């Protein structure tokens, strides 16, 4: 019996890093990004917010991509400005930019099985944010729960779009790759609900064969309860939910050879 491949669907820059870790545990990885990340052509507003950092009582980064886009313009993070992030991937992104718990106040959810806006709000001291400015750094679109929740406690929320995320072009090469994947049984690492919806949309576009049903019988590994819920609603049969962080996904892969 052939060992199942690990299909890595993250944006390309993050997919490459994770694929190396997958190969290091003896598994074969294949890059198949379901989200493209693009730099905004105009960086003026990001630079302005970097210069104004000390005006904010809190800066929230919704993803590692938000961190990477913003920190292109940061020389030194002001220690007086707390940072809030969702999961382990964002904490690692901060470390890459020299920001750790030793030189900054980094806040993130305690429950690693559910790292999202809701669980982040649970650990924020919202009393100190009333009447204060809070910067949320995200893509050009995103959920409004966090901004609405912070405004409801009296925070003056500023939204900053730092990058553009979109589905890749579903060209002939990707169609051929996807059909090939669906002819076997593999493990798919899915790290966003958006990516999962793109994948199912692509399967539906493949033609007369029931590729949607074939995809629903693939094994998917997801690091977030919200993604698992979306997968259940989309009809997936084999869903493995892990805690946040690459190491937890890798443990799951090792147990699903």
FENMO-V949084 format. One record per backbone hydrogen bond with DSSP energy under -0.5 kcal/mol. NH is the residue of the N-H (numbers start at 1). CO is the residue of the C=O. Records with the same first field share a line. If there is no record, write none. Layout:
NH = CO / CO
This chain:
4 = 257
6 = 28
7 = 5 / 187
8 = 6 / 30
9 = 7 / 189
14 = 11
15 = 11
16 = 12
17 = 13
18 = 14
19 = 15
20 = 16
21 = 17
22 = 18
23 = 19
24 = 20
25 = 21 / 22
26 = 23
27 = 22
29 = 27
30 = 6
32 = 8
34 = 9
36 = 166
38 = 164
40 = 162
43 = 41
47 = 43
48 = 44
49 = 45
50 = 46
51 = 47
52 = 48
53 = 50
55 = 52
56 = 53
57 = 133
58 = 133
59 = 82
60 = 135
61 = 84
62 = 60 / 137
67 = 63
68 = 64
69 = 65
70 = 66
71 = 67
72 = 68
73 = 70
74 = 71
75 = 73
81 = 78
82 = 57 / 80
83 = 105
84 = 59
85 = 107
86 = 61
91 = 87
92 = 88
93 = 89
94 = 90
95 = 91
96 = 92
97 = 93 / 94
98 = 95
99 = 94
100 = 98
103 = 100
104 = 100
106 = 104
107 = 83 / 105
109 = 86
112 = 110
114 = 111
116 = 114
120 = 116
121 = 117
122 = 118
123 = 119 / 120
124 = 120 / 121
126 = 124
128 = 125
129 = 126
130 = 126 / 127
131 = 154
132 = 129
134 = 156
135 = 58
136 = 134 / 158
137 = 60 / 135
138 = 136 / 160
140 = 163
148 = 144
149 = 145
150 = 146
151 = 147
152 = 148
153 = 149 / 150
154 = 151
155 = 150
156 = 132
157 = 155
158 = 134
160 = 136
162 = 138 / 160
163 = 138
164 = 38
166 = 36
171 = 169
175 = 171
176 = 172
177 = 173
178 = 174
179 = 175
180 = 176
181 = 177
182 = 178
183 = 179 / 180
184 = 181
187 = 5
188 = 219
189 = 7 / 187
190 = 188 / 221
191 = 189
196 = 192
197 = 193
198 = 194
199 = 195
200 = 196
201 = 197
202 = 198
203 = 199
204 = 200
205 = 201 / 202
206 = 203
211 = 209
214 = 210
215 = 211
216 = 212
217 = 213 / 214
218 = 215
219 = 186
220 = 218 / 238
221 = 188
222 = 220 / 240
223 = 190
225 = 113
228 = 224
229 = 225
230 = 226
231 = 227
232 = 228
233 = 229
234 = 230
235 = 232
236 = 231
237 = 216
238 = 216 / 218
239 = 237
240 = 220
241 = 239
242 = 222 / 240
244 = 112
248 = 245
249 = 245
250 = 246
251 = 247
252 = 248
253 = 249
254 = 250
255 = 251
256 = 253
257 = 254
